[in-house]
């Protein structure tokens, strides 16, 4: 069985929408696209490069796949192995993907992802893909969360932990902080939520 690793940029108030640029996702009137840019530095570049290292397979939502497939085929030098990696995209409308090694999941999404997860093979990395991440969290299919937490609040926008996320415990496995205050925190699933009392 392989892991599903969800990799996200989030604000302090949990917003994950459009971290990469002003036009990335303006749905809902979101006007802060590209909010991660001011915090980019050499430390960020190296830490991101480590998370992007091959080998891996990708599991993506339709919107993120659209963004990735329009950019990475021409810029593989910045992400070695991304074009050769198998890519699973959840989409009801994509019929003729042009990015090599793409497999479309259209129906029975949860069951199909469970089948993928149960197979032997490389870990499945989920970058962005907000709606897909919600589905995975809701169905307890996330083995690890690799979060980049930025020192900014955005007030509105799509959030990673929206209503429907199941109660779950996680264990911190790695962490570092960039000079600009971005917290890199990796968590792995650690059983059920435990409660207690100080009384």
Backbone as JSON Lines, residues from 0, in Angstrom:
{"i":0,"aa":"X","n":[0.85,-1.2,0.0],"ca":[0.0,0.0,0.0],"c":[0.88,1.24,0.0]}
{"i":1,"aa":"X","n":[0.49,2.23,-0.76],"ca":[1.28,3.46,-0.81],"c":[0.56,4.61,-0.13]}
{"i":2,"aa":"X","n":[1.31,5.67,0.12],"ca":[0.76,6.82,0.84],"c":[0.17,7.85,-0.12]}
{"i":3,"aa":"X","n":[-0.81,8.58,0.4],"ca":[-1.28,9.79,-0.25],"c":[-0.81,10.96,0.59]}
{"i":4,"aa":"X","n":[-0.03,11.84,-0.04],"ca":[0.57,12.99,0.64],"c":[-0.03,14.26,0.07]}
{"i":5,"aa":"X","n":[-0.71,15.03,0.9],"ca":[-1.33,16.28,0.47],"c":[-0.38,17.43,0.8]}
{"i":6,"aa":"X","n":[-0.03,18.2,-0.22],"ca":[0.97,19.26,-0.1],"c":[0.28,20.6,-0.38]}
{"i":7,"aa":"X","n":[0.29,21.49,0.62],"ca":[-0.48,22.73,0.49],"c":[0.27,23.95,1.01]}
{"i":8,"aa":"X","n":[-0.02,25.08,0.38],"ca":[0.33,26.39,0.89],"c":[-0.92,26.92,1.59]}
{"i":9,"aa":"X","n":[-0.82,27.32,2.85],"ca":[-1.99,27.86,3.52],"c":[-1.62,29.11,4.32]}
{"i":10,"aa":"X","n":[-2.61,29.98,4.47],"ca":[-2.45,31.17,5.3],"c":[-2.69,30.78,6.76]}
{"i":11,"aa":"X","n":[-2.45,31.71,7.67],"ca":[-2.7,31.43,9.08],"c":[-4.16,31.1,9.36]}
{"i":12,"aa":"X","n":[-5.06,31.67,8.56],"ca":[-6.48,31.36,8.75],"c":[-6.97,30.26,7.8]}
{"i":13,"aa":"X","n":[-6.03,29.47,7.31],"ca":[-6.38,28.25,6.59],"c":[-6.74,28.38,5.13]}
{"i":14,"aa":"X","n":[-6.56,29.56,4.53],"ca":[-6.91,29.75,3.13],"c":[-5.82,29.16,2.24]}
{"i":15,"aa":"X","n":[-6.24,28.44,1.21],"ca":[-5.3,27.82,0.28],"c":[-5.51,28.3,-1.15]}
{"i":16,"aa":"X","n":[-6.44,29.2,-1.38],"ca":[-6.81,29.6,-2.72],"c":[-5.74,30.47,-3.39]}
{"i":17,"aa":"X","n":[-5.43,30.14,-4.63],"ca":[-4.59,30.96,-5.51],"c":[-3.3,31.44,-4.89]}
{"i":18,"aa":"X","n":[-2.47,30.55,-4.37],"ca":[-1.21,31.01,-3.78],"c":[-0.2,31.49,-4.82]}
{"i":19,"aa":"X","n":[-0.36,31.02,-6.07],"ca":[0.7,31.23,-7.05],"c":[0.61,32.45,-7.94]}
{"i":20,"aa":"X","n":[-0.55,33.08,-8.05],"ca":[-0.65,34.22,-8.94],"c":[-2.03,34.84,-8.96]}
{"i":21,"aa":"X","n":[-2.13,36.1,-9.39],"ca":[-3.4,36.84,-9.35],"c":[-4.53,36.2,-10.15]}
{"i":22,"aa":"X","n":[-4.2,35.49,-11.23],"ca":[-5.23,34.92,-12.09],"c":[-5.45,33.43,-11.87]}
{"i":23,"aa":"X","n":[-4.78,32.88,-10.88],"ca":[-4.83,31.43,-10.65],"c":[-6.24,30.95,-10.33]}
{"i":24,"aa":"X","n":[-6.94,31.65,-9.45],"ca":[-8.31,31.28,-9.08],"c":[-8.99,32.49,-8.44]}
{"i":25,"aa":"X","n":[-9.81,33.17,-9.22],"ca":[-10.49,34.37,-8.72],"c":[-11.93,34.08,-8.33]}
{"i":26,"aa":"X","n":[-12.3,32.8,-8.28],"ca":[-13.68,32.45,-7.95],"c":[-14.06,33.0,-6.57]}
{"i":27,"aa":"X","n":[-15.35,33.37,-6.44],"ca":[-15.83,33.94,-5.19],"c":[-15.33,35.35,-4.96]}
{"i":28,"aa":"X","n":[-14.79,35.97,-6.02],"ca":[-14.27,37.33,-5.89],"c":[-12.94,37.43,-5.16]}
{"i":29,"aa":"X","n":[-12.21,36.3,-5.08],"ca":[-10.93,36.29,-4.36],"c":[-9.94,37.23,-5.04]}
{"i":30,"aa":"X","n":[-9.36,38.15,-4.27],"ca":[-8.52,39.19,-4.85],"c":[-7.07,39.18,-4.37]}
{"i":31,"aa":"X","n":[-6.68,38.13,-3.67],"ca":[-5.32,38.1,-3.13],"c":[-4.44,37.04,-3.8]}
{"i":32,"aa":"X","n":[-4.77,36.66,-5.02],"ca":[-3.98,35.66,-5.72],"c":[-2.51,36.03,-5.77]}
{"i":33,"aa":"X","n":[-1.65,35.05,-5.5],"ca":[-0.21,35.29,-5.47],"c":[0.29,35.72,-4.1]}
{"i":34,"aa":"X","n":[-0.48,35.41,-3.07],"ca":[-0.15,35.87,-1.71],"c":[1.11,35.23,-1.12]}
{"i":35,"aa":"X","n":[1.63,34.17,-1.74],"ca":[2.87,33.57,-1.23],"c":[4.13,34.27,-1.76]}
{"i":36,"aa":"X","n":[3.99,35.02,-2.85],"ca":[5.15,35.58,-3.54],"c":[6.06,36.43,-2.65]}
{"i":37,"aa":"X","n":[5.52,37.33,-1.81],"ca":[6.41,38.17,-0.99],"c":[7.3,37.4,-0.02]}
{"i":38,"aa":"X","n":[7.02,36.13,0.2],"ca":[7.77,35.35,1.18],"c":[8.79,34.41,0.52]}
{"i":39,"aa":"X","n":[8.94,34.53,-0.8],"ca":[9.88,33.66,-1.51],"c":[11.31,34.08,-1.22]}
{"i":40,"aa":"X","n":[12.16,33.1,-0.99],"ca":[13.58,33.36,-0.77],"c":[14.36,32.08,-1.08]}
{"i":41,"aa":"X","n":[15.67,32.12,-0.91],"ca":[16.5,30.97,-1.23],"c":[16.15,29.76,-0.38]}
{"i":42,"aa":"X","n":[15.85,30.0,0.89],"ca":[15.45,28.93,1.78],"c":[14.21,28.22,1.24]}
{"i":43,"aa":"X","n":[13.21,29.01,0.85],"ca":[11.97,28.45,0.29],"c":[12.26,27.61,-0.93]}
{"i":44,"aa":"X","n":[13.11,28.14,-1.8],"ca":[13.43,27.42,-3.03],"c":[14.04,26.06,-2.77]}
{"i":45,"aa":"X","n":[14.97,25.99,-1.82],"ca":[15.61,24.72,-1.5],"c":[14.64,23.75,-0.84]}
{"i":46,"aa":"X","n":[13.83,24.26,0.08],"ca":[12.88,23.4,0.77],"c":[11.83,22.86,-0.19]}
{"i":47,"aa":"X","n":[11.36,23.71,-1.1],"ca":[10.39,23.26,-2.1],"c":[11.03,22.24,-3.04]}
{"i":48,"aa":"X","n":[12.28,22.5,-3.42],"ca":[12.97,21.56,-4.3],"c":[13.06,20.17,-3.7]}
{"i":49,"aa":"X","n":[13.27,20.11,-2.39],"ca":[13.34,18.81,-1.72],"c":[12.0,18.1,-1.78]}
{"i":50,"aa":"X","n":[10.89,18.84,-1.66],"ca":[9.57,18.22,-1.71],"c":[9.16,17.82,-3.13]}
{"i":51,"aa":"X","n":[9.82,18.39,-4.11],"ca":[9.49,18.11,-5.51],"c":[10.35,16.99,-6.1]}
{"i":52,"aa":"X","n":[11.25,16.44,-5.32],"ca":[12.17,15.43,-5.85],"c":[11.44,14.17,-6.31]}
{"i":53,"aa":"X","n":[11.89,13.62,-7.43],"ca":[11.39,12.35,-7.93],"c":[12.08,11.23,-7.13]}
{"i":54,"aa":"X","n":[11.55,10.01,-7.16],"ca":[10.37,9.57,-7.93],"c":[9.06,9.8,-7.17]}
{"i":55,"aa":"X","n":[7.99,9.97,-7.93],"ca":[6.68,10.19,-7.34],"c":[5.63,9.98,-8.42]}
{"i":56,"aa":"X","n":[4.38,9.91,-8.0],"ca":[3.25,9.97,-8.9],"c":[2.36,11.1,-8.41]}
{"i":57,"aa":"X","n":[1.61,11.7,-9.31],"ca":[0.76,12.83,-8.96],"c":[-0.71,12.43,-8.98]}
{"i":58,"aa":"X","n":[-1.44,12.95,-8.01],"ca":[-2.89,12.82,-7.96],"c":[-3.42,14.25,-7.85]}
{"i":59,"aa":"X","n":[-4.15,14.71,-8.88],"ca":[-4.49,16.12,-8.97],"c":[-5.97,16.33,-9.25]}
{"i":60,"aa":"X","n":[-6.48,17.46,-8.77],"ca":[-7.8,17.91,-9.15],"c":[-7.75,18.56,-10.52]}
{"i":61,"aa":"X","n":[-8.91,18.79,-11.11],"ca":[-8.99,19.28,-12.48],"c":[-8.34,20.65,-12.66]}
{"i":62,"aa":"X","n":[-8.59,21.57,-11.73],"ca":[-8.06,22.93,-11.86],"c":[-6.54,22.95,-11.76]}
{"i":63,"aa":"X","n":[-6.0,22.25,-10.76],"ca":[-4.55,22.19,-10.6],"c":[-3.91,21.5,-11.79]}
{"i":64,"aa":"X","n":[-4.54,20.44,-12.28],"ca":[-4.01,19.76,-13.46],"c":[-3.96,20.71,-14.65]}
{"i":65,"aa":"X","n":[-5.0,21.49,-14.83],"ca":[-5.03,22.45,-15.94],"c":[-3.87,23.44,-15.84]}
{"i":66,"aa":"X","n":[-3.62,23.95,-14.63],"ca":[-2.51,24.89,-14.42],"c":[-1.18,24.2,-14.67]}
{"i":67,"aa":"X","n":[-1.0,23.02,-14.09],"ca":[0.27,22.29,-14.23],"c":[0.55,21.9,-15.67]}
{"i":68,"aa":"X","n":[-0.47,21.38,-16.35],"ca":[-0.27,20.86,-17.71],"c":[0.01,21.97,-18.73]}
{"i":69,"aa":"X","n":[-0.35,23.2,-18.38],"ca":[-0.06,24.31,-19.29],"c":[1.32,24.91,-19.06]}
{"i":70,"aa":"X","n":[1.96,24.49,-17.94],"ca":[3.25,25.08,-17.59],"c":[4.41,24.08,-17.58]}
{"i":71,"aa":"X","n":[4.25,22.98,-16.86],"ca":[5.39,22.11,-16.6],"c":[5.95,21.38,-17.81]}
{"i":72,"aa":"X","n":[5.17,21.03,-18.81],"ca":[5.79,20.37,-19.97],"c":[6.91,21.19,-20.61]}
{"i":73,"aa":"X","n":[6.85,22.52,-20.49],"ca":[7.88,23.38,-21.07],"c":[8.95,23.81,-20.06]}
{"i":74,"aa":"X","n":[8.8,23.4,-18.79],"ca":[9.72,23.87,-17.75],"c":[10.21,22.73,-16.86]}
{"i":75,"aa":"X","n":[10.42,21.57,-17.44],"ca":[10.79,20.4,-16.64],"c":[12.13,20.59,-15.94]}
{"i":76,"aa":"X","n":[12.99,21.45,-16.47],"ca":[14.3,21.65,-15.82],"c":[14.13,22.14,-14.38]}
{"i":77,"aa":"X","n":[13.0,22.81,-14.1],"ca":[12.74,23.3,-12.74],"c":[12.08,22.23,-11.86]}
{"i":78,"aa":"X","n":[11.59,21.16,-12.48],"ca":[10.98,20.06,-11.72],"c":[11.3,18.75,-12.42]}
{"i":79,"aa":"X","n":[12.53,18.27,-12.29],"ca":[12.94,17.06,-13.0],"c":[12.04,15.88,-12.69]}
{"i":80,"aa":"X","n":[11.62,15.18,-13.73],"ca":[10.81,13.98,-13.58],"c":[9.32,14.21,-13.64]}
{"i":81,"aa":"X","n":[8.87,15.47,-13.63],"ca":[7.43,15.72,-13.57],"c":[6.7,15.25,-14.83]}
{"i":82,"aa":"X","n":[7.34,15.36,-15.97],"ca":[6.66,14.94,-17.2],"c":[6.57,13.43,-17.32]}
{"i":83,"aa":"X","n":[7.58,12.73,-16.85],"ca":[7.59,11.27,-16.94],"c":[6.73,10.62,-15.86]}
{"i":84,"aa":"X","n":[6.43,11.35,-14.8],"ca":[5.66,10.76,-13.69],"c":[4.23,10.45,-14.1]}
{"i":85,"aa":"X","n":[3.69,9.31,-13.66],"ca":[2.26,9.05,-13.87],"c":[1.43,10.11,-13.17]}
{"i":86,"aa":"X","n":[0.36,10.54,-13.83],"ca":[-0.51,11.59,-13.29],"c":[-1.95,11.11,-13.33]}
{"i":87,"aa":"X","n":[-2.6,11.12,-12.19],"ca":[-4.01,10.78,-12.09],"c":[-4.77,12.07,-11.83]}
{"i":88,"aa":"X","n":[-5.72,12.38,-12.69],"ca":[-6.47,13.62,-12.54],"c":[-7.95,13.3,-12.38]}
{"i":89,"aa":"X","n":[-8.58,13.91,-11.38],"ca":[-10.01,13.73,-11.13],"c":[-10.75,14.81,-11.91]}
{"i":90,"aa":"X","n":[-11.48,14.4,-12.95],"ca":[-12.18,15.37,-13.79],"c":[-13.32,14.69,-14.52]}
{"i":91,"aa":"X","n":[-14.46,15.37,-14.56],"ca":[-15.6,14.85,-15.3],"c":[-15.62,15.34,-16.74]}
{"i":92,"aa":"X","n":[-14.77,16.32,-17.07],"ca":[-14.82,16.94,-18.39],"c":[-13.58,16.68,-19.25]}
{"i":93,"aa":"X","n":[-12.46,16.33,-18.64],"ca":[-11.24,16.12,-19.42],"c":[-11.33,14.82,-20.21]}
{"i":94,"aa":"X","n":[-11.21,14.94,-21.53],"ca":[-11.36,13.76,-22.38],"c":[-10.09,13.39,-23.13]}
{"i":95,"aa":"X","n":[-9.32,14.38,-23.55],"ca":[-8.11,14.1,-24.33],"c":[-6.91,14.84,-23.73]}
{"i":96,"aa":"X","n":[-6.41,14.36,-22.6],"ca":[-5.28,15.04,-21.98],"c":[-4.04,14.99,-22.87]}
{"i":97,"aa":"X","n":[-3.35,16.11,-22.94],"ca":[-2.16,16.19,-23.79],"c":[-0.86,16.02,-23.0]}
{"i":98,"aa":"X","n":[-0.93,16.14,-21.69],"ca":[0.27,15.94,-20.87],"c":[0.53,14.45,-20.75]}
{"i":99,"aa":"X","n":[1.73,14.05,-21.09],"ca":[2.06,12.63,-21.14],"c":[1.83,11.93,-19.79]}
{"i":100,"aa":"X","n":[1.48,10.65,-19.9],"ca":[1.29,9.77,-18.74],"c":[0.14,10.23,-17.84]}
{"i":101,"aa":"X","n":[-0.94,10.72,-18.44],"ca":[-2.11,11.17,-17.68],"c":[-3.21,10.12,-17.75]}
{"i":102,"aa":"X","n":[-3.78,9.82,-16.6],"ca":[-4.92,8.91,-16.49],"c":[-6.05,9.68,-15.82]}
{"i":103,"aa":"X","n":[-7.22,9.69,-16.45],"ca":[-8.35,10.46,-15.94],"c":[-9.26,9.58,-15.08]}
{"i":104,"aa":"X","n":[-9.61,10.08,-13.91],"ca":[-10.59,9.42,-13.04],"c":[-11.88,10.24,-13.13]}
{"i":105,"aa":"X","n":[-12.93,9.65,-13.7],"ca":[-14.17,10.39,-13.92],"c":[-15.28,10.01,-12.95]}
{"i":106,"aa":"X","n":[-15.39,8.75,-12.65],"ca":[-16.5,8.26,-11.83],"c":[-15.98,7.47,-10.65]}
{"i":107,"aa":"X","n":[-16.86,7.29,-9.65],"ca":[-16.52,6.5,-8.46],"c":[-15.16,6.92,-7.89]}
{"i":108,"aa":"X","n":[-15.01,8.24,-7.7],"ca":[-13.71,8.82,-7.36],"c":[-13.11,8.2,-6.11]}
{"i":109,"aa":"X","n":[-13.87,8.13,-5.04],"ca":[-13.33,7.61,-3.78],"c":[-12.89,6.16,-3.93]}
{"i":110,"aa":"X","n":[-13.72,5.36,-4.57],"ca":[-13.37,3.94,-4.75],"c":[-12.15,3.78,-5.64]}
{"i":111,"aa":"X","n":[-12.04,4.58,-6.7],"ca":[-10.89,4.49,-7.6],"c":[-9.61,4.91,-6.88]}
{"i":112,"aa":"X","n":[-9.7,5.93,-6.04],"ca":[-8.51,6.37,-5.3],"c":[-8.13,5.33,-4.25]}
{"i":113,"aa":"X","n":[-9.11,4.7,-3.63],"ca":[-8.8,3.62,-2.7],"c":[-8.06,2.49,-3.4]}
{"i":114,"aa":"X","n":[-8.46,2.18,-4.62],"ca":[-7.77,1.14,-5.4],"c":[-6.33,1.55,-5.68]}
{"i":115,"aa":"X","n":[-6.13,2.81,-6.09],"ca":[-4.78,3.3,-6.35],"c":[-3.92,3.21,-5.09]}
{"i":116,"aa":"X","n":[-4.5,3.61,-3.97],"ca":[-3.78,3.63,-2.7],"c":[-3.38,2.22,-2.26]}
{"i":117,"aa":"X","n":[-4.19,1.25,-2.57],"ca":[-3.94,-0.12,-2.13],"c":[-2.87,-0.83,-2.96]}
{"i":118,"aa":"X","n":[-2.51,-0.25,-4.08],"ca":[-1.52,-0.86,-4.96],"c":[-0.11,-0.65,-4.43]}
{"i":119,"aa":"X","n":[0.8,-1.49,-4.9],"ca":[2.22,-1.24,-4.68],"c":[2.64,-0.14,-5.64]}
{"i":120,"aa":"X","n":[3.59,0.67,-5.23],"ca":[4.07,1.72,-6.12],"c":[4.55,2.93,-5.35]}
{"i":121,"aa":"X","n":[4.79,3.98,-6.08],"ca":[5.28,5.22,-5.5],"c":[4.17,5.95,-4.76]}
{"i":122,"aa":"X","n":[4.56,6.79,-3.83],"ca":[3.58,7.61,-3.13],"c":[2.88,8.54,-4.1]}
{"i":123,"aa":"X","n":[1.63,8.85,-3.79],"ca":[0.82,9.76,-4.61],"c":[0.84,11.13,-3.95]}
{"i":124,"aa":"X","n":[1.38,12.12,-4.66],"ca":[1.47,13.47,-4.11],"c":[0.36,14.34,-4.7]}
{"i":125,"aa":"X","n":[-0.37,14.99,-3.81],"ca":[-1.47,15.88,-4.18],"c":[-1.01,17.31,-3.93]}
{"i":126,"aa":"X","n":[-0.81,18.07,-5.0],"ca":[-0.43,19.48,-4.87],"c":[-1.69,20.32,-5.07]}
{"i":127,"aa":"X","n":[-1.94,21.25,-4.14],"ca":[-3.11,22.12,-4.31],"c":[-4.38,21.3,-4.35]}
{"i":128,"aa":"X","n":[-5.12,21.42,-5.46],"ca":[-6.29,20.57,-5.71],"c":[-7.28,20.61,-4.54]}
{"i":129,"aa":"X","n":[-7.78,21.8,-4.24],"ca":[-8.6,22.02,-3.06],"c":[-9.8,21.1,-2.92]}
{"i":130,"aa":"X","n":[-10.59,20.95,-3.98],"ca":[-11.78,20.1,-3.89],"c":[-11.4,18.64,-3.67]}
{"i":131,"aa":"X","n":[-10.36,18.2,-4.36],"ca":[-9.89,16.82,-4.18],"c":[-9.37,16.62,-2.77]}
{"i":132,"aa":"X","n":[-8.61,17.58,-2.25],"ca":[-8.09,17.48,-0.89],"c":[-9.23,17.33,0.11]}
{"i":133,"aa":"X","n":[-10.31,18.08,-0.1],"ca":[-11.49,17.96,0.77],"c":[-12.05,16.55,0.74]}
{"i":134,"aa":"X","n":[-12.16,15.99,-0.45],"ca":[-12.69,14.64,-0.61],"c":[-11.8,13.63,0.11]}
{"i":135,"aa":"X","n":[-10.49,13.78,-0.04],"ca":[-9.56,12.87,0.6],"c":[-9.64,12.96,2.13]}
{"i":136,"aa":"X","n":[-9.69,14.18,2.65],"ca":[-9.78,14.36,4.1],"c":[-11.09,13.83,4.65]}
{"i":137,"aa":"X","n":[-12.16,14.05,3.91],"ca":[-13.48,13.62,4.34],"c":[-13.58,12.09,4.42]}
{"i":138,"aa":"X","n":[-12.79,11.42,3.57],"ca":[-12.85,9.96,3.5],"c":[-11.64,9.28,4.14]}
{"i":139,"aa":"X","n":[-10.89,10.03,4.95],"ca":[-9.75,9.48,5.69],"c":[-8.75,8.78,4.77]}
{"i":140,"aa":"X","n":[-8.42,9.44,3.66],"ca":[-7.48,8.87,2.7],"c":[-6.14,9.58,2.7]}
{"i":141,"aa":"X","n":[-5.95,10.53,3.61],"ca":[-4.69,11.28,3.67],"c":[-3.75,10.64,4.69]}
{"i":142,"aa":"X","n":[-2.58,10.24,4.22],"ca":[-1.58,9.66,5.11],"c":[-0.65,10.7,5.68]}
{"i":143,"aa":"X","n":[-0.34,11.72,4.88],"ca":[0.55,12.78,5.34],"c":[0.08,14.13,4.81]}
{"i":144,"aa":"X","n":[0.3,15.16,5.61],"ca":[0.08,16.55,5.21],"c":[1.42,17.27,5.24]}
{"i":145,"aa":"X","n":[1.82,17.87,4.11],"ca":[3.02,18.69,4.07],"c":[2.54,20.13,3.88]}
{"i":146,"aa":"X","n":[2.54,20.88,4.95],"ca":[1.97,22.22,4.91],"c":[3.06,23.29,4.92]}
{"i":147,"aa":"X","n":[2.84,24.34,4.14],"ca":[3.63,25.56,4.2],"c":[2.7,26.63,4.73]}
{"i":148,"aa":"X","n":[2.92,27.06,5.96],"ca":[2.01,27.98,6.65],"c":[2.62,29.39,6.61]}
{"i":149,"aa":"X","n":[1.93,30.3,5.92],"ca":[2.47,31.64,5.68],"c":[1.95,32.62,6.72]}
{"i":150,"aa":"X","n":[2.78,33.58,7.13],"ca":[2.4,34.54,8.16],"c":[1.5,35.66,7.63]}
{"i":151,"aa":"X","n":[0.31,35.28,7.19],"ca":[-0.65,36.23,6.63],"c":[-2.05,35.67,6.86]}
{"i":152,"aa":"X","n":[-3.01,36.54,7.11],"ca":[-4.41,36.14,7.14],"c":[-5.1,36.78,5.95]}
{"i":153,"aa":"X","n":[-6.0,36.03,5.31],"ca":[-6.64,36.49,4.08],"c":[-8.13,36.75,4.25]}
{"i":154,"aa":"X","n":[-8.71,36.27,5.3],"ca":[-10.1,36.61,5.62],"c":[-11.15,35.82,4.87]}
{"i":155,"aa":"X","n":[-10.93,35.61,3.59],"ca":[-11.89,34.85,2.79],"c":[-11.13,34.01,1.78]}
{"i":156,"aa":"X","n":[-11.83,33.08,1.18],"ca":[-11.2,32.2,0.2],"c":[-11.39,30.75,0.56]}
{"i":157,"aa":"X","n":[-11.01,29.88,-0.35],"ca":[-11.16,28.45,-0.14],"c":[-10.19,27.99,0.94]}
{"i":158,"aa":"X","n":[-10.71,27.2,1.87],"ca":[-9.89,26.73,2.99],"c":[-9.62,25.23,2.89]}
{"i":159,"aa":"X","n":[-8.46,24.85,3.39],"ca":[-8.08,23.44,3.36],"c":[-9.0,22.6,4.24]}
{"i":160,"aa":"X","n":[-9.22,23.03,5.46],"ca":[-10.01,22.24,6.4],"c":[-11.42,22.8,6.47]}
{"i":161,"aa":"X","n":[-12.2,22.5,5.46],"ca":[-13.57,22.97,5.41],"c":[-14.48,21.97,6.11]}
{"i":162,"aa":"X","n":[-15.73,22.31,6.2],"ca":[-16.7,21.43,6.85],"c":[-16.71,20.07,6.16]}
{"i":163,"aa":"X","n":[-16.72,19.0,6.94],"ca":[-16.73,17.66,6.38],"c":[-15.46,16.89,6.67]}
{"i":164,"aa":"X","n":[-14.4,17.59,7.11],"ca":[-13.17,16.9,7.48],"c":[-13.42,16.02,8.69]}
{"i":165,"aa":"X","n":[-13.01,14.76,8.61],"ca":[-13.25,13.85,9.73],"c":[-12.28,14.14,10.87]}
{"i":166,"aa":"X","n":[-12.68,13.87,12.11],"ca":[-11.74,13.99,13.22],"c":[-10.59,13.0,13.04]}
{"i":167,"aa":"X","n":[-9.36,13.47,13.19],"ca":[-8.2,12.61,13.0],"c":[-7.01,13.19,13.73]}
{"i":168,"aa":"X","n":[-6.15,12.34,14.24],"ca":[-4.92,12.78,14.9],"c":[-3.76,12.69,13.92]}
{"i":169,"aa":"X","n":[-2.82,13.63,14.02],"ca":[-1.62,13.63,13.2],"c":[-0.41,13.82,14.09]}
{"i":170,"aa":"X","n":[0.75,13.34,13.62],"ca":[2.01,13.48,14.34],"c":[2.97,14.3,13.5]}
{"i":171,"aa":"X","n":[3.61,15.29,14.12],"ca":[4.6,16.11,13.43],"c":[5.86,15.28,13.17]}
{"i":172,"aa":"X","n":[6.28,15.22,11.91],"ca":[7.44,14.41,11.56],"c":[8.63,15.24,11.1]}
{"i":173,"aa":"X","n":[8.39,16.47,10.69],"ca":[9.48,17.34,10.25],"c":[8.99,18.77,10.28]}
{"i":174,"aa":"X","n":[9.89,19.7,10.58],"ca":[9.51,21.1,10.56],"c":[10.73,21.98,10.39]}
{"i":175,"aa":"X","n":[10.52,23.11,9.78],"ca":[11.55,24.13,9.63],"c":[10.87,25.46,9.39]}
{"i":176,"aa":"X","n":[11.57,26.54,9.62],"ca":[11.0,27.88,9.44],"c":[11.93,28.7,8.55]}
{"i":177,"aa":"X","n":[11.35,29.33,7.55],"ca":[12.15,30.15,6.64],"c":[12.45,31.5,7.28]}
{"i":178,"aa":"X","n":[13.46,32.23,6.78],"ca":[13.76,33.56,7.31],"c":[12.59,34.53,7.21]}
{"i":179,"aa":"X","n":[11.69,34.3,6.25],"ca":[10.53,35.18,6.09],"c":[9.34,34.74,6.94]}
{"i":180,"aa":"X","n":[9.52,33.68,7.73],"ca":[8.49,33.27,8.67],"c":[7.53,32.21,8.18]}
{"i":181,"aa":"X","n":[7.86,31.55,7.07],"ca":[7.01,30.46,6.58],"c":[7.37,29.18,7.32]}
{"i":182,"aa":"X","n":[6.36,28.54,7.91],"ca":[6.57,27.3,8.65],"c":[6.32,26.11,7.73]}
{"i":183,"aa":"X","n":[7.33,25.29,7.56],"ca":[7.19,24.02,6.84],"c":[6.91,22.96,7.9]}
{"i":184,"aa":"X","n":[5.74,22.36,7.86],"ca":[5.37,21.37,8.87],"c":[4.8,20.13,8.19]}
{"i":185,"aa":"X","n":[5.46,19.0,8.39],"ca":[5.0,17.74,7.83],"c":[4.36,16.9,8.93]}
{"i":186,"aa":"X","n":[3.19,16.38,8.64],"ca":[2.45,15.56,9.6],"c":[2.09,14.22,8.97]}
{"i":187,"aa":"X","n":[2.05,13.19,9.8],"ca":[1.55,11.91,9.32],"c":[0.38,11.46,10.19]}
{"i":188,"aa":"X","n":[-0.52,10.71,9.59],"ca":[-1.72,10.24,10.28],"c":[-1.31,9.41,11.49]}
{"i":189,"aa":"X","n":[-1.98,9.66,12.61],"ca":[-1.61,9.01,13.87],"c":[-2.84,8.57,14.65]}
{"i":190,"aa":"X","n":[-3.69,7.81,14.02],"ca":[-4.81,7.23,14.73],"c":[-5.97,8.19,14.96]}
{"i":191,"aa":"X","n":[-6.71,7.9,16.02],"ca":[-7.93,8.66,16.31],"c":[-7.63,9.83,17.25]}
{"i":192,"aa":"X","n":[-8.56,10.75,17.32],"ca":[-8.44,11.88,18.24],"c":[-8.59,11.36,19.68]}
{"i":193,"aa":"X","n":[-7.67,11.75,20.54],"ca":[-7.73,11.36,21.95],"c":[-8.13,12.57,22.79]}
{"i":194,"aa":"X","n":[-8.89,12.33,23.8],"ca":[-9.33,13.42,24.68],"c":[-8.93,13.1,26.12]}
{"i":195,"aa":"X","n":[-9.04,14.1,26.96],"ca":[-8.71,13.91,28.37],"c":[-9.15,15.1,29.18]}
{"i":196,"aa":"X","n":[-8.66,15.17,30.39],"ca":[-9.06,16.25,31.29],"c":[-7.91,16.61,32.21]}
{"i":197,"aa":"X","n":[-7.8,17.9,32.56],"ca":[-6.77,18.35,33.5],"c":[-7.28,18.31,34.94]}
{"i":198,"aa":"X","n":[-8.5,17.89,35.12],"ca":[-9.08,17.83,36.46],"c":[-8.51,16.66,37.25]}
